[in-house]
């Protein structure tokens, strides 16, 4: 089984798992795979939207249920809570939508929003909209990268595997860098 058969077989599962937590690098790669017709663009967006929504809903409920314990365990979360609480008071809908696009708040944001007085229906509605926008944007960026690569490289199919491996390595490096930044 070659790389592209693996993508076609397990790609949607990888998108779902990747989008439960972070997912930008996974979506860029999935968008590229959709451009190459190994995955369906609408399928990638749908899976990413549902997984991103579910992940943020889980972290929202975690904050709602265990907020004080989480603040005691992670003092950095308390600092982020102060920032997010101020934003929620003024721009609740925009914060819920944008938190997944904000570096450093992808997981902490929904936890902190869960600790706020945000009504559950409001979070569900704006989280769904944010997940759809996020999934569409990053999948589209990956698709357009594939389009740019095809126009630049022409129909050099013999380079396709190396380009995909390079994108995968870049995605792993990006994810490792974000993880390392979060640990600091």
C-alpha positions as CSV (number, residue, x, y, z in Angstrom):
1,X,0.0,0.0,0.0
2,X,1.5,3.3,-1.0
3,X,1.2,6.7,0.7
4,X,-1.8,7.9,-1.3
5,X,-3.8,4.7,-0.7
6,X,-3.2,5.3,3.1
7,X,-4.5,8.8,2.7
8,X,-7.6,7.7,0.9
9,X,-8.2,4.9,3.4
10,X,-7.4,6.7,6.7
11,X,-7.4,10.4,5.8
12,X,-10.8,11.2,7.2
13,X,-10.0,9.5,10.5
14,X,-6.7,11.4,10.7
15,X,-8.6,14.6,10.1
16,X,-11.1,13.8,12.9
17,X,-8.4,12.9,15.4
18,X,-6.2,15.9,14.4
19,X,-9.1,18.4,14.7
20,X,-10.2,17.3,18.1
21,X,-7.3,19.3,19.6
22,X,-5.4,21.6,17.2
23,X,-5.8,20.6,13.6
24,X,-4.5,23.4,11.4
25,X,-1.6,21.4,10.0
26,X,-3.8,18.4,9.5
27,X,-6.4,20.5,7.6
28,X,-3.7,22.0,5.4
29,X,-2.6,18.5,4.4
30,X,-6.1,17.3,4.0
31,X,-6.9,20.3,1.7
32,X,-3.9,19.4,-0.4
33,X,-5.1,15.8,-0.5
34,X,-8.5,17.1,-1.6
35,X,-6.9,19.0,-4.4
36,X,-5.2,15.9,-5.6
37,X,-8.6,14.0,-5.3
38,X,-7.5,11.6,-2.6
39,X,-10.1,13.1,-0.3
40,X,-13.3,14.9,-0.9
41,X,-13.1,18.7,-0.1
42,X,-16.6,18.8,1.3
43,X,-16.0,15.6,3.3
44,X,-12.8,17.1,4.8
45,X,-14.6,20.3,5.8
46,X,-17.5,18.3,7.3
47,X,-15.3,16.0,9.3
48,X,-13.1,18.8,10.5
49,X,-16.2,20.9,11.5
50,X,-17.7,18.2,13.5
51,X,-14.4,17.2,15.2
52,X,-13.5,20.8,15.9
53,X,-16.9,21.5,17.3
54,X,-16.9,18.4,19.5
55,X,-13.4,19.1,20.8
56,X,-14.3,22.6,21.8
57,X,-17.6,21.5,23.3
58,X,-15.7,18.9,25.4
59,X,-13.3,21.6,26.7
60,X,-16.2,24.0,27.4
61,X,-17.9,21.3,29.5
62,X,-14.5,20.6,31.2
63,X,-14.3,24.2,32.2
64,X,-17.9,24.3,33.3
65,X,-17.6,21.2,35.4
66,X,-14.0,21.4,36.8
67,X,-13.1,25.1,36.4
68,X,-11.8,25.8,39.9
69,X,-9.7,22.6,40.0
70,X,-8.2,23.5,36.6
71,X,-7.3,27.0,37.7
72,X,-5.6,25.5,40.8
73,X,-3.7,23.0,38.7
74,X,-2.6,25.4,35.9
75,X,-2.0,29.0,37.0
76,X,-1.3,30.0,33.4
77,X,-5.0,29.2,32.7
78,X,-6.0,31.7,35.4
79,X,-4.0,34.4,33.6
80,X,-5.7,33.5,30.3
81,X,-9.1,33.5,32.1
82,X,-8.6,37.2,33.0
83,X,-8.1,38.1,29.4
84,X,-10.9,36.0,28.0
85,X,-13.4,37.1,30.7
86,X,-12.9,40.7,29.7
87,X,-13.4,39.9,26.1
88,X,-16.4,37.8,26.7
89,X,-18.1,40.6,28.6
90,X,-17.9,42.8,25.5
91,X,-17.7,40.5,22.5
92,X,-19.2,37.1,23.5
93,X,-20.1,35.9,20.0
94,X,-16.9,37.1,18.4
95,X,-14.7,35.5,21.1
96,X,-16.4,32.1,20.8
97,X,-16.0,32.2,17.0
98,X,-12.4,33.5,17.1
99,X,-10.9,31.6,20.0
100,X,-10.0,28.7,17.7
101,X,-8.1,31.0,15.4
102,X,-6.1,32.6,18.3
103,X,-2.7,31.2,19.0
104,X,-2.4,29.9,22.6
105,X,-6.2,29.8,23.2
106,X,-7.3,26.9,21.1
107,X,-7.8,24.6,24.1
108,X,-7.7,27.1,27.0
109,X,-10.2,29.3,25.3
110,X,-13.2,26.9,25.5
111,X,-12.2,25.9,29.0
112,X,-12.2,29.5,30.1
113,X,-15.5,30.2,28.3
114,X,-17.0,27.3,30.1
115,X,-16.0,28.9,33.4
116,X,-17.8,32.1,32.4
117,X,-21.5,32.8,32.5
118,X,-21.9,32.1,28.8
119,X,-25.2,30.3,28.2
120,X,-24.7,26.8,26.7
121,X,-27.0,27.5,23.6
122,X,-24.9,30.6,22.8
123,X,-21.7,28.6,23.0
124,X,-23.1,25.7,20.9
125,X,-24.3,28.1,18.2
126,X,-21.2,30.2,17.9
127,X,-18.9,27.3,18.3
128,X,-20.6,25.5,15.4
129,X,-20.2,28.7,13.2
130,X,-16.5,29.1,14.3
131,X,-15.8,25.4,13.6
132,X,-17.3,25.7,10.1
133,X,-15.3,28.9,9.3
134,X,-12.1,27.4,10.7
135,X,-12.5,24.1,8.8
136,X,-13.4,25.9,5.6
137,X,-10.5,28.3,5.8
138,X,-7.7,25.9,6.6
139,X,-8.9,23.2,4.1
140,X,-9.1,25.9,1.4
141,X,-5.6,27.1,2.2
142,X,-4.3,23.5,1.7
143,X,-6.4,23.2,-1.5
144,X,-5.0,26.4,-2.9
145,X,-1.5,25.4,-1.9
146,X,-2.1,22.2,-4.0
147,X,-3.3,24.4,-6.9
148,X,-0.2,26.7,-6.6
149,X,2.1,23.6,-6.5
150,X,0.4,22.1,-9.6
151,X,0.7,25.4,-11.5
152,X,4.4,25.8,-10.4
153,X,5.5,22.2,-11.0
154,X,3.1,21.4,-13.8
155,X,2.2,17.8,-14.1
156,X,5.4,16.4,-12.5
157,X,3.6,13.4,-10.9
158,X,7.0,11.9,-10.0
159,X,7.5,14.7,-7.5
160,X,4.0,14.3,-5.9
161,X,5.1,11.8,-3.3
162,X,8.1,14.0,-2.2
163,X,5.9,17.1,-2.1
164,X,3.3,15.3,0.1
165,X,6.1,14.0,2.4
166,X,7.5,17.5,2.7
167,X,4.1,18.9,3.6
168,X,3.7,16.2,6.2
169,X,7.1,16.9,7.7
170,X,6.3,20.6,7.7
171,X,3.0,19.9,9.4
172,X,4.7,17.8,12.1
173,X,7.3,20.5,12.6
174,X,4.6,23.2,12.9
175,X,2.7,21.0,15.4
176,X,5.8,20.3,17.4
177,X,6.7,24.1,17.5
178,X,3.2,25.0,18.7
179,X,3.4,22.3,21.4
180,X,6.8,23.5,22.5
181,X,5.6,27.1,22.6
182,X,2.6,26.0,24.7
183,X,4.9,24.3,27.2
184,X,7.0,27.4,27.7
